[in-house]
Amino acid sequence: MLLMVYAEKQLTKKVLFTFINMGKLGCSPSLKLCNCLLSNLVRNGESHVASYVYDQMVRVGIVPDVFTITIKVNTYCKDGRVCRAMEFVNYMDCREFELNVVAYNALIGGYFDLRDMEGVSRLLKLMSERRITNDVVTYTLLIKGFLDGYCLIGSIDDALRVQDELLSVGLKLNQVICNSLINGICKLRQVHKANQVIRDMGVRGLKLDSYSYYTLVDAFCKEDRVEKKFASVEMYNSPIKGVFKCKRSSKVNDLLVKMHASGLKPNAVTYGALIDGWCKKGCLVHCKGLDPNIITCNALINSLCKSGYLDRAAGPFYKLKKELGPNVVTYNTLIDGYP
């Protein structure tokens, strides 16, 4: 349909001209077409045009359905007019027009965009009174919104409490939620609490992505010194892995200095992360002088094999064979490394 092409290309004047004159040409737009048009306009940032089209379709007698109303609510929220959206929802409810959870999700997102936590709380109470059942989108909005909001005002404990409450209803953590929490914790320079989030992610099978690592490394490098009561080797291992994953290997020495200043010594995991990172960068000289044990030697052999330096893996292997004794992991690594 020509009207949809105009909307996709954001040709606003042609959209309005065509829509207004369809009736004169004996071609009345269907409700489905109106919904598609409204959705396209809102998605392309033409919410003011969407409002005009909605008013025109109602004027010519096209009765909106739940999808139309939801788009209208979303339009108000995108314009920052959440109170107007709430008035519109209440008006439709008084007319016994049953809205679904999607419309309320748009309102929740709108309140969070305005950082209006009280507004969200009022809306949740209203949803309960109207027997609107939350779906997975609702809970995801709540988790991310409350985490961002509480982190912004410095209340990490409240953010964690909300996370626990919503996990109790069976919602699983995802990468977006974890990134949001780690980012908030690090912004408030409470990096010791990030370790618990990382452990929770591991339990649920989630891994830190480059965004999380970048945030974590940046926070640790800005931290003058982590209080000893919070400091642990494990706490530093994640950002040490992260400096290589987010391509900030120049910061690794800063982290090791801070680790030493906290009275901590690297463990096998630390050495493994260092070996793996330097090998993947092709900087084998940095691996010299690291504490040789079965774990670090296996890590070195594994990293060399994975990085295509199979010939160089022979040196650590023979050293291991002579001084410590290779184990099954060593041999499996070498076997996997051969083409």
C-alpha positions in Angstrom: 0.0 0.0 0.0 1.3 3.4 -1.0 0.4 4.9 2.4 2.8 2.5 4.2 5.6 3.2 1.8 5.3 7.0 2.5 5.3 6.2 6.3 8.4 4.0 6.0 10.2 6.8 4.1 9.0 9.4 6.6 7.2 11.4 3.9 4.9 13.0 6.4 3.1 15.4 4.1 2.3 12.6 1.6 1.1 10.4 4.5 -1.4 13.0 5.7 -2.5 14.0 2.2 -3.1 10.3 1.2 -4.8 9.4 4.4 -7.2 12.4 4.4 -8.1 11.9 0.8 -8.7 8.1 0.8 -12.4 8.6 1.5 -12.8 11.0 -1.4 -11.3 8.3 -3.7 -13.8 5.8 -2.4 -11.2 3.8 -0.5 -11.8 3.8 3.3 -8.8 2.7 5.3 -9.2 -0.5 7.3 -8.5 -0.7 11.1 -5.6 -3.1 10.3 -4.1 -0.5 7.9 -4.6 2.3 10.5 -2.8 0.2 13.2 0.1 -0.5 10.9 0.4 3.1 9.9 0.3 4.3 13.5 2.9 1.8 14.5 5.2 2.9 11.7 4.8 6.5 12.5 5.6 6.0 16.2 8.6 3.8 15.4 10.0 6.5 13.1 9.6 9.2 15.7 6.5 10.8 14.1 4.4 10.6 17.2 2.7 14.0 16.6 1.6 12.7 13.2 0.4 9.5 14.8 -1.8 11.4 17.2 -3.3 13.4 14.3 -4.0 10.2 12.3 -5.6 8.6 15.4 -8.0 11.6 15.8 -8.9 11.5 12.1 -9.6 7.7 12.1 -11.9 8.1 15.1 -13.6 11.2 13.5 -14.5 9.1 10.4 -16.0 6.4 12.5 -13.2 3.8 12.6 -13.5 2.1 16.0 -10.1 1.5 17.6 -9.2 -1.9 19.1 -6.8 -2.9 21.8 -3.8 -2.6 19.5 -4.8 1.0 18.4 -5.2 2.1 22.1 -1.8 0.5 23.0 -0.1 2.4 20.2 -1.8 5.6 21.3 -0.6 5.1 24.9 2.9 4.4 23.6 2.7 7.6 21.6 2.0 9.7 24.7 4.8 8.0 26.6 7.4 8.5 23.9 6.5 12.2 24.0 7.0 12.2 27.8 3.3 12.9 28.4 2.9 9.9 30.7 0.2 11.7 32.8 -1.8 12.2 29.6 -1.3 8.6 28.8 -2.6 7.6 32.2 -5.7 9.8 31.8 -6.4 8.2 28.4 -6.1 4.7 29.9 -8.5 5.6 32.7 -10.9 7.2 30.2 -10.9 4.0 28.1 -11.4 1.9 31.3 -14.4 4.0 32.2 -15.9 3.2 28.8 -15.4 -0.5 29.7 -12.7 -0.9 27.1 -10.5 -3.8 28.3 -6.9 -3.0 27.8 -4.2 -5.7 27.9 -0.9 -5.8 29.7 1.0 -4.4 26.7 -0.6 -1.0 27.2 0.3 -1.0 30.8 3.9 -2.0 29.9 4.1 1.1 27.8 3.1 3.1 30.9 5.6 1.4 33.1 8.3 2.2 30.6 7.1 5.8 30.4 7.2 6.3 34.2 10.7 4.8 34.4 11.9 7.2 31.7 10.8 10.0 33.9 12.5 8.4 36.9 9.0 8.5 38.6 9.3 5.5 41.0 6.1 6.5 42.9 4.2 6.6 39.6 5.4 3.0 38.9 4.2 1.9 42.3 0.8 3.5 41.8 0.5 1.9 38.4 1.4 -1.6 39.8 -1.3 -1.2 42.5 -3.8 -0.2 39.8 -2.9 -3.1 37.6 -3.5 -5.4 40.6 -6.9 -3.9 41.2 -7.8 -4.3 37.6 -6.5 -7.8 37.6 -3.9 -7.2 34.9 -1.5 -10.1 34.9 2.2 -9.2 34.6 4.0 -10.9 31.7 7.8 -11.4 31.2 8.0 -7.9 29.5 6.5 -6.3 32.6 9.0 -8.0 34.9 12.0 -7.2 32.7 10.9 -3.5 32.6 10.6 -3.6 36.4 14.0 -5.2 37.0 15.9 -2.9 34.6 13.9 0.2 35.6 14.2 -0.3 39.4 17.9 -1.2 39.1 18.7 1.8 37.0 16.5 4.0 39.3 17.9 2.8 42.6 21.4 2.8 41.3 21.0 6.4 40.2 20.0 7.5 43.7 22.7 5.3 45.3 20.6 2.5 46.7 22.3 -0.7 45.5 20.7 -2.7 48.3 17.2 -1.7 47.2 18.2 -2.7 43.6 19.3 -6.1 44.8 16.2 -6.5 46.9 14.0 -5.9 43.9 16.0 -8.3 41.9 15.5 -11.0 44.5 11.7 -10.3 44.7 11.2 -10.6 41.0 13.4 -13.7 40.7 11.0 -15.3 43.2 8.3 -15.2 40.6 10.4 -17.4 38.3 11.9 -14.7 36.0 15.4 -15.6 34.9 18.2 -13.0 34.8 19.4 -12.0 31.4 22.5 -10.1 30.1 20.7 -6.7 30.0 19.7 -6.9 33.6 23.1 -8.0 34.8 24.9 -5.3 32.8 22.5 -2.7 34.3 23.3 -3.8 37.8 27.1 -4.1 37.3 27.1 -0.6 35.7 25.1 0.9 38.6 27.4 -0.7 41.2 30.5 0.5 39.5 29.2 4.0 39.0 28.7 4.2 42.7 32.3 2.9 43.3 31.1 -0.1 45.3 33.1 -2.6 43.2 33.2 -5.2 46.0 29.5 -5.8 45.5 30.0 -6.5 41.8 31.6 -9.8 42.7 28.4 -11.2 44.1 26.6 -10.3 40.8 29.3 -12.0 38.8 28.9 -15.2 41.0 25.1 -15.1 40.5 25.6 -14.8 36.8 27.9 -17.9 36.8 25.4 -19.9 38.7 22.7 -19.1 36.1 25.0 -19.8 33.2 25.5 -16.2 32.2 28.9 -14.8 31.2 30.2 -11.2 31.3 30.2 -9.6 27.9 32.6 -6.9 26.7 30.3 -4.1 28.0 30.3 -5.6 31.5 34.1 -6.2 31.4 34.7 -2.6 30.2 32.6 -1.2 33.1 34.3 -3.4 35.6 37.9 -2.6 34.5 37.1 1.1 34.4 35.8 1.0 37.9 38.7 -1.0 39.3 41.2 1.3 37.7 39.5 4.4 39.1 39.4 2.9 42.6 42.3 4.1 44.8 42.2 1.0 46.9 39.6 -1.6 47.8 39.0 -1.8 51.5 40.8 -4.9 52.9 37.6 -6.3 54.5 36.1 -6.6 51.0 39.3 -7.5 49.1 39.8 -11.0 47.7 41.8 -12.5 44.9 38.6 -13.7 43.2 37.4 -10.1 43.1 40.4 -9.0 41.0 40.4 -12.0 38.6 37.3 -10.9 36.7 38.6 -7.4 35.8 42.0 -8.9 35.0 40.3 -11.2 32.4 38.3 -8.2 31.3 41.3 -6.0 30.4 42.1 -8.4 27.6 38.5 -9.0 26.5 37.7 -5.3 26.2 41.2 -4.6 24.6 42.6 -2.5 27.5 45.6 -4.7 28.2 47.7 -1.6 29.1 45.6 -1.5 32.4 46.7 -5.0 33.6 49.7 -3.7 35.5 47.5 -1.1 37.3 45.2 -3.9 38.5 48.1 -6.0 39.7 49.6 -3.0 41.6 46.2 -2.4 43.3 45.9 -6.1 44.0 49.3 -6.0 45.7 48.4 -2.8 47.6 45.4 -4.7 49.0 47.8 -7.3 50.5 46.8 -10.0 48.0 48.8 -12.4 45.9 47.8 -13.8 42.5 46.5 -17.3 42.4 46.3 -20.0 39.7 43.2 -18.4 38.1 45.0 -15.0 38.0 48.0 -16.5 36.3 45.9 -18.4 33.9 44.0 -15.2 32.9 47.3 -13.4 32.4 48.8 -16.2 30.3 45.7 -16.6 28.2 45.5 -12.9 27.6 49.1 -12.3 26.7 49.3 -15.4 24.4 46.2 -14.3 22.5 47.8 -10.9 21.9 51.0 -12.6 20.8 53.0 -11.0 23.7 54.7 -14.1 25.0 57.5 -12.2 26.6 55.0 -11.1 29.3 54.5 -14.7 30.3 58.1 -15.1 31.5 58.6 -15.1 35.2 55.1 -16.3 36.1 54.9 -18.8 38.9 55.3 -22.3 37.2 52.9 -24.9 38.4 50.7 -27.5 36.7 47.8 -25.1 36.3 49.8 -22.2 34.8 51.8 -24.5 32.5 48.6 -26.1 31.3 47.1 -22.6 30.8 50.2 -21.6 28.8 50.1 -24.7 26.6 46.4 -24.3 26.0 46.7 -20.7 25.1 49.6 -21.3 22.7 47.8 -24.1 21.0 44.6 -22.0 20.6 46.5 -19.0 19.3 48.3 -21.1 16.6 51.7 -21.3 18.3 51.8 -25.1 18.5 55.5 -25.2 17.9 56.1 -22.9 20.9 54.0 -25.2 23.2 56.7 -27.8 23.1 59.0 -25.7 25.4 56.5 -25.5 28.3 55.5 -29.1 27.8 59.1 -30.4 28.1 59.7 -28.2 31.1 56.5 -29.5 32.7 57.5 -33.1 31.9 60.9 -32.6 33.5 60.0 -30.6 36.6 56.4 -31.2 37.5 54.9 -34.0 35.5 52.1 -33.4 32.9 48.6 -34.6 33.7 45.6 -35.7 31.5 44.7 -32.1 30.9 48.1 -31.4 29.4 47.9 -34.3 27.0 44.3 -33.6 25.9 45.3 -30.0 25.2 48.1 -31.0 23.0 46.0 -33.6 21.2 43.3 -31.0 20.5 45.9 -28.5 19.4 47.2 -30.7 16.6 45.5 -30.2 13.2 
